[in-house]
């Protein structure tokens, strides 16, 4: 890891805060155990009485929240209920349409296959495609020199404009940088013929020395992956002579002074994470064709339709207006489809053949050539007084971005900017990360987006400090962690002055207490057998809700004459249930039944603009756009209701499919309003509502993770008896779906703790090509997960909601490491946690 100094990008904080709980009154729902606030958020004003007035002006405690955004649970009509997920029946009956299902609509369809590099590093010296071109049923064979293949550089990262990732890729590569880099592509009558044609292509390489280890790649004199002219849009801190794609960091206070103080003890630890696969059930699949208006259409399994449209336009030099991107059902994204991975190849082949072309990646390509979580080495260092004051925290990361740099800088930044703000009371903070290229497949966005790596290091390290210094691991954290009212300068310390955020909702105290109770923290019994030892571990987790200042969602509500509605929203449902949440938000505002709202989403020709599904932004950003659109439509509905009831608008509201008078109790149905507006004698109107939403806010959700483990000291084998995770996601729009998201995220987090991930042989070839070889835990092999919803109210979110899908992805690895430490006294810092590693450390007395 680099020891180069980092700039001090922000000043240290002034002031502190007294602890304040966000609420503790319980209620039950059919989706999980939920609790709601018992006090008003205004109570946090007392916590910042000593804060810098300029900071208060920049980030005030008060939030101009609409009156209709805060509802008591018994006042909610659709929000906080668990209606049937909108696509559940289609999914379980097989009626849901995925990208590959659209292939049957095209009788002249061609199938694509890709020839990928056999060497980890080199340059294509010659490609002989003659045998492939001569095969019956082959329509086109493309190489980097083909006219239809763009020669411009681009990034595959599906991020907003201007893109914060380097343009370092080509659709087909001459300079290959990993085993699996695409060098040629084929379109043929069927998939079997396309695969055979790919096998018939002969490629000769001028081979270069590869480098697989990130520390070795960073050394001076290591084989260089990129020449000076091979990258555009270079990122801050790049040094391609040392294979460094980016170097980022930030500081608050003076950590070195804290480390040098005589009254502090300095602790250091190093942690390592694996290359985790998204393991989507549906592989990356894209279908490209040119329609009757000579416009290019992409039907594709993507999280980011509008970003993909912009990137395709840039790459193929066509106007955005001439590209349409539609997203059918998506069989899992988890960040892996927040990238333009497959789309350019069928697009180029479609241009070459004049046919629709579909490209469906194989499972071996998913593991060896698509995207994965960034493997990282992370160092944690703290200064702690004998009284338990945490005076300084330093996190340093070395991230292996693989052959290309998509998402490399932004993921590395989250290693610090997500977990470090948990400890907002710590006066001195330093974070630095180097992002390094190696001759391994490129990494990308994955659920948690850097936070799992940072959470492992920080939460494991703090637990070890507590053990070494004799502190209670929970109370040690509690003395320093975040609460409502805090000004979080840590999350913004790399963004300069004004990039901080105010914490207006925080249920950490309740998450901890509920989790402790559920896991039996204070009364865990030991097994009767002397060789078995039970241990409990915990870890905290925080995330973001969207990207502050860098999001946009939009929606439109159209009223039909029978009082039903069509909701067009740019937000992308990738299996999470976002469409259902949108329906509930709209129904809550409009006062109609959920079944009266029909969603049309994620078609760039039809639906409003939206950045897409990533950064846990969908409900918070797109959902608020839906709320605004519904409110806009409701204004017109009330105007027409006023005409029919002959009462002032101010006296009217909507509920149960009616417009009713609060004064007289008289009512007309939404159907009455719809027909009157569409077919009235004197005036007519198509009732439409529009809403867009962007914000500088990114409120963190919180989680307290607990793990119960039994370890056999003779072998190191362990059983995870239970995982408990309590999550503060604000108001859960749909508690059932929120609970499902928590359970799924915790399973993914557990996989990161106990599985080897994607590994490579000495020649850089992936040793994983099937689910069986990947070896993630099945449902039968996974421990039970208890998910607890702790309700707070986030005033900046729709009806008090913030995100839920990523925060439980982060904390199982440290909680499990902490539980093993509690059970048998040894610390596992390199993932995965295995019986062999535990037994080795027991033998070594570690």
Secondary structure as GFF3:
##gff-version 3
##sequence-region A 1 846
A	DSSP	beta_strand	25	29	.	.	.	ID=ss1
A	DSSP	beta_strand	32	36	.	.	.	ID=ss2
A	DSSP	three_ten_helix	41	48	.	.	.	ID=ss3
A	DSSP	alpha_helix	53	58	.	.	.	ID=ss4
A	DSSP	three_ten_helix	67	69	.	.	.	ID=ss5
A	DSSP	three_ten_helix	73	75	.	.	.	ID=ss6
A	DSSP	alpha_helix	88	93	.	.	.	ID=ss7
A	DSSP	three_ten_helix	99	105	.	.	.	ID=ss8
A	DSSP	beta_strand	110	116	.	.	.	ID=ss9
A	DSSP	beta_strand	122	128	.	.	.	ID=ss10
A	DSSP	alpha_helix	130	133	.	.	.	ID=ss11
A	DSSP	beta_strand	138	143	.	.	.	ID=ss12
A	DSSP	beta_strand	175	176	.	.	.	ID=ss13
A	DSSP	beta_strand	182	188	.	.	.	ID=ss14
A	DSSP	alpha_helix	191	200	.	.	.	ID=ss15
A	DSSP	beta_strand	202	207	.	.	.	ID=ss16
A	DSSP	alpha_helix	214	218	.	.	.	ID=ss17
A	DSSP	three_ten_helix	228	230	.	.	.	ID=ss18
A	DSSP	three_ten_helix	240	242	.	.	.	ID=ss19
A	DSSP	beta_strand	244	252	.	.	.	ID=ss20
A	DSSP	alpha_helix	255	260	.	.	.	ID=ss21
A	DSSP	beta_strand	264	272	.	.	.	ID=ss22
A	DSSP	beta_strand	285	290	.	.	.	ID=ss23
A	DSSP	beta_strand	296	300	.	.	.	ID=ss24
A	DSSP	alpha_helix	305	316	.	.	.	ID=ss25
A	DSSP	three_ten_helix	320	322	.	.	.	ID=ss26
A	DSSP	beta_strand	323	326	.	.	.	ID=ss27
A	DSSP	alpha_helix	343	353	.	.	.	ID=ss28
A	DSSP	beta_strand	357	360	.	.	.	ID=ss29
A	DSSP	alpha_helix	363	369	.	.	.	ID=ss30
A	DSSP	beta_strand	375	385	.	.	.	ID=ss31
A	DSSP	beta_strand	390	402	.	.	.	ID=ss32
A	DSSP	alpha_helix	408	417	.	.	.	ID=ss33
A	DSSP	three_ten_helix	420	423	.	.	.	ID=ss34
A	DSSP	beta_strand	428	437	.	.	.	ID=ss35
A	DSSP	alpha_helix	451	469	.	.	.	ID=ss36
A	DSSP	alpha_helix	473	478	.	.	.	ID=ss37
A	DSSP	beta_strand	487	488	.	.	.	ID=ss38
A	DSSP	beta_strand	501	502	.	.	.	ID=ss39
A	DSSP	alpha_helix	508	519	.	.	.	ID=ss40
A	DSSP	beta_strand	532	542	.	.	.	ID=ss41
A	DSSP	beta_strand	553	559	.	.	.	ID=ss42
A	DSSP	beta_strand	565	569	.	.	.	ID=ss43
A	DSSP	alpha_helix	578	590	.	.	.	ID=ss44
A	DSSP	three_ten_helix	594	596	.	.	.	ID=ss45
A	DSSP	beta_strand	597	601	.	.	.	ID=ss46
A	DSSP	pi_helix	618	622	.	.	.	ID=ss47
A	DSSP	alpha_helix	623	645	.	.	.	ID=ss48
A	DSSP	three_ten_helix	649	651	.	.	.	ID=ss49
A	DSSP	beta_strand	652	655	.	.	.	ID=ss50
A	DSSP	beta_strand	658	661	.	.	.	ID=ss51
A	DSSP	beta_strand	667	669	.	.	.	ID=ss52
A	DSSP	alpha_helix	670	679	.	.	.	ID=ss53
A	DSSP	beta_strand	688	693	.	.	.	ID=ss54
A	DSSP	beta_strand	702	712	.	.	.	ID=ss55
A	DSSP	beta_strand	718	728	.	.	.	ID=ss56
A	DSSP	alpha_helix	735	754	.	.	.	ID=ss57
A	DSSP	alpha_helix	771	774	.	.	.	ID=ss58
A	DSSP	beta_strand	785	790	.	.	.	ID=ss59
A	DSSP	three_ten_helix	798	800	.	.	.	ID=ss60
A	DSSP	three_ten_helix	807	809	.	.	.	ID=ss61
A	DSSP	alpha_helix	812	824	.	.	.	ID=ss62
A	DSSP	alpha_helix	835	844	.	.	.	ID=ss63
###
